[in-house]
Amino acid sequence: MYTAIPLVHGFPGKSHSHGAFGWSSIWLLRNDERRVLIDAGPPAYISLIHKGLAGVGLTTADITDVVITHLHWDHVGNFTMYPNATTWVGENELAWAATLPAGTAFIPDLHIQELVRRGDHIGRMHPGSEVLPGVNVIASPGHTPGHLAFSAETTTGTYIFAGDAVKNVYELNTLEVDSTMDEAASRRSIQRLKSVLRDTNGLLIPGHDVPLHANGTEFTRIQAQRAHIGFFADDNGEVDRSIAHAEFNCDESEEA
C-alpha cells in the first residue's frame, strides 16, 4: 500500500480575460519501493514541487514514476524534472496528441514531441491494466479522447485520481462539465468514477479541487478550498498590502 501525500491541491479557477489558471492537483504515492507522482503540473509549479518533496525528505531524483492523466499543458508540463523516473502516458492519448499541429489549444507541442522522441523509454498505459503495483487504470475519456483516471490502494483507503475527467466538486455533483471534447463521454466517465467512489467509500482527487467524498446523496470537499492571489494595485508600482484573494469555504470538520 501507498501513503498518499498532496504536493499541491488543485484550484477550480478560470479567468474570463486571461484563460485558465491551470492550478492542477499533484499527489505523491509513496511506499518502500516507489515514489509515484500523479500528474506533473504546470511549469509555474516547479518551486512548489521542490518544496513539497523536500517537506517529506525527497528530491526530484527520488521519484520513480510519473503517471499522467492526460496531455494538457497543466498536467504534463514538468515531466522532464525527474531524471530517474519512468513517465507513464496513455498510449491512445499520446497517439492522438502526436497528430495535432502546433498551436492546438492546451496541447504543449514541445512536450509532446519530447515524449514521442523518448520512444520506448516512455511507459504506455491502457484502461483496465495495473500500471504499477496497486495502481489501476480507469478509462475516463471526454475531456480528451484518451484521458485516464487511476485508483490506488493507500494506508487510508482507496484514492481515485480523476484528473480532468472530474475537475471539481460541481462537475461531480451535476455532470455538467466545462472544457470537454465530448460532453456525453465526459458524463459517462463521471458516472463511472462516481460508482467506483461509492463502491470503495474512498476519496476522489479532482484535477482542480481538493479531495471529495460521498456525503449522503451528494459529494463534498473534505476541507476548505482556498487560494490567495496578489497583484500590483496601482500605477506607482506599490503592492496592495490587503492582498486580493479568492476563498471557497466548506465543512472543515474532516481533514485530508
C-alpha positions in Angstrom: 0.0 0.0 0.0 1.0 3.6 -0.5 0.9 6.7 1.6 -0.9 9.4 -0.3 0.6 12.9 0.1 -0.7 16.1 -1.6 2.1 18.2 -3.0 -0.2 20.8 -4.5 -4.0 20.9 -4.1 -5.8 21.9 -7.3 -7.9 25.0 -7.5 -11.1 25.5 -9.7 -10.2 28.9 -11.1 -10.7 30.4 -14.5 -10.3 34.0 -15.8 -12.6 35.4 -18.4 -9.8 37.7 -19.5 -6.6 35.5 -19.2 -7.7 32.0 -19.6 -7.5 29.1 -17.2 -5.2 29.3 -14.2 -4.0 25.7 -14.8 -3.7 25.1 -11.0 -3.9 21.3 -11.1 -3.6 18.7 -8.4 -0.3 16.9 -7.8 -0.1 14.0 -5.4 2.7 11.7 -4.3 2.1 8.0 -3.7 4.9 6.5 -1.6 5.9 3.1 -0.2 9.2 1.3 0.4 9.7 0.6 -3.3 8.3 3.5 -5.2 7.7 7.2 -5.1 5.0 8.0 -7.7 3.6 11.3 -8.8 0.1 11.5 -10.2 0.4 14.2 -12.9 3.4 16.6 -13.3 1.7 20.0 -13.1 2.4 23.3 -15.0 5.8 25.0 -15.2 4.7 27.6 -12.6 4.7 24.7 -10.0 8.4 24.0 -10.2 9.3 25.7 -6.9 6.2 24.2 -5.2 7.1 20.7 -6.3 10.7 21.1 -4.9 9.3 22.5 -1.7 6.7 19.8 -1.3 9.2 17.0 -2.0 11.7 18.5 0.4 9.0 18.6 3.1 8.8 14.8 3.0 12.6 14.3 2.7 12.7 13.7 -1.1 14.2 15.4 -4.2 13.2 15.1 -7.8 15.8 12.4 -8.2 13.9 10.1 -5.8 10.8 10.0 -7.9 10.5 6.6 -9.6 7.3 7.1 -11.7 5.3 10.0 -13.1 1.8 8.9 -14.1 0.0 11.3 -16.4 -3.8 11.5 -16.7 -3.8 13.4 -20.0 -1.6 15.6 -22.1 -2.7 19.1 -21.5 0.0 21.6 -20.5 -1.0 21.9 -16.8 -0.8 18.1 -16.2 2.3 17.1 -18.2 4.4 20.3 -18.1 7.1 19.1 -15.6 7.6 15.5 -16.6 11.3 16.3 -17.5 12.1 17.2 -13.9 12.6 13.7 -12.8 15.9 12.2 -14.0 15.3 8.7 -12.6 11.6 8.4 -13.2 9.6 6.5 -15.8 6.9 8.7 -17.3 3.7 6.8 -18.0 1.2 8.1 -20.6 -1.9 6.6 -22.2 -1.0 5.0 -25.5 -4.1 6.3 -27.2 -3.7 9.7 -25.7 -0.2 10.1 -26.9 -1.1 8.8 -30.4 -3.9 11.4 -30.6 -1.8 14.3 -29.2 1.1 13.5 -31.6 -1.1 14.2 -34.6 -2.1 17.7 -33.6 -0.5 20.8 -35.2 1.5 23.2 -33.1 -0.8 25.8 -31.6 -3.6 23.4 -30.7 -5.3 24.7 -27.6 -4.0 23.3 -24.3 -1.5 21.0 -26.1 2.2 21.7 -25.3 3.7 20.8 -28.6 7.3 20.6 -27.5 6.4 18.3 -24.6 4.5 16.0 -26.9 7.5 15.9 -29.3 9.8 15.0 -26.4 7.5 12.2 -25.3 7.5 10.8 -28.8 11.3 11.2 -29.1 11.9 9.2 -26.0 10.2 6.2 -27.6 10.3 3.0 -25.5 11.7 5.0 -22.5 8.1 6.2 -22.0 5.7 3.8 -20.4 2.4 3.2 -22.2 -0.8 2.6 -20.3 -4.2 1.0 -21.3 -7.6 1.1 -19.5 -8.2 -1.9 -17.2 -4.5 -2.6 -16.6 -2.4 -2.3 -13.4 0.2 0.3 -14.4 2.1 -0.1 -11.1 1.5 -2.4 -8.1 -1.7 -1.2 -6.5 -2.4 1.5 -9.1 -5.1 0.6 -11.7 -6.0 2.4 -14.9 -9.6 3.5 -15.5 -10.9 4.7 -18.9 -12.3 8.3 -18.5 -12.5 9.9 -22.0 -14.3 13.1 -22.8 -12.1 15.9 -21.7 -9.5 14.4 -24.1 -10.1 11.3 -26.2 -7.6 9.1 -24.2 -8.0 10.6 -20.8 -7.2 8.1 -17.9 -8.0 8.0 -14.2 -6.4 5.9 -11.6 -7.4 4.1 -8.4 -4.8 3.4 -5.8 -4.9 1.5 -2.5 -3.4 3.6 0.3 -3.0 3.3 4.0 -6.1 5.4 4.4 -8.3 3.7 1.8 -8.9 3.9 -1.9 -8.0 7.1 -3.7 -9.4 7.8 -7.2 -7.3 10.2 -9.2 -9.7 11.7 -11.7 -7.6 14.2 -13.5 -9.8 16.5 -15.6 -12.4 13.8 -16.1 -13.7 15.4 -12.9 -12.2 18.9 -12.4 -14.1 20.0 -9.3 -17.0 19.3 -6.9 -19.5 21.0 -9.1 -18.9 18.6 -12.0 -19.0 15.5 -9.8 -22.4 16.5 -8.4 -24.1 17.9 -11.6 -22.4 16.0 -14.5 -22.2 19.5 -16.1 -18.6 19.7 -17.5 -16.5 22.6 -18.6 -13.9 22.2 -21.3 -14.6 18.8 -22.8 -14.1 17.5 -26.3 -17.1 15.1 -25.9 -19.7 16.1 -23.4 -21.6 12.7 -23.5 -18.4 10.8 -23.0 -17.5 13.1 -20.1 -20.8 12.4 -18.4 -20.3 8.7 -18.7 -16.8 8.9 -17.3 -18.1 10.9 -14.3 -20.8 8.3 -13.7 -18.2 5.6 -13.9 -15.9 7.3 -11.4 -18.8 8.1 -9.0 -19.6 4.4 -9.0 -16.1 3.5 -8.1 -16.1 6.2 -5.4 -19.3 4.9 -3.8 -18.2 1.2 -4.1 -14.9 1.8 -2.4 -16.0 4.5 0.1 -12.9 6.2 -1.0 -11.7 9.7 -1.8 -11.8 11.3 -5.3 -9.0 13.6 -6.2 -10.2 16.0 -8.9 -7.9 17.7 -11.4 -8.6 21.1 -10.0 -10.0 20.8 -6.5 -9.3 19.4 -3.0 -10.3 15.8 -2.2 -14.0 14.9 -2.4 -16.0 12.1 -0.7 -19.6 10.8 -0.7 -21.7 12.6 1.9 -25.2 11.2 1.8 -26.6 11.8 -1.7 -24.0 14.4 -2.6 -20.3 14.7 -2.9 -18.5 17.3 -0.8 -15.0 18.7 -0.2 -13.3 17.2 2.8 -11.5 20.5 3.6 -11.8 24.2 2.7 -10.8 25.3 -0.8 -8.7 28.4 -0.7 -6.3 30.3 -2.9 -4.7 33.7 -2.5 -3.9 36.0 -5.4 -1.7 39.1 -5.0 -1.3 41.8 -7.6 0.2 45.3 -8.0 -2.7 47.5 -7.4 -1.7 50.9 -8.8 0.4 52.5 -11.4 3.0 53.6 -8.9 4.2 50.0 -8.6 3.2 49.7 -5.0 1.8 46.3 -3.8 -1.7 46.4 -2.3 -1.0 45.2 1.2 -4.5 44.0 1.6 -3.8 41.1 -0.8 -6.7 40.3 -3.1 -7.8 36.8 -2.5 -10.3 34.2 -3.7 -11.6 31.9 -1.0 -14.1 29.0 -1.1 -15.2 27.5 2.2 -16.8 24.2 3.1 -17.2 21.9 6.1 -13.8 21.6 7.7 -14.9 19.0 10.3 -12.8 16.4 8.4 -9.2 17.0 7.3 -7.3 15.4 4.4 
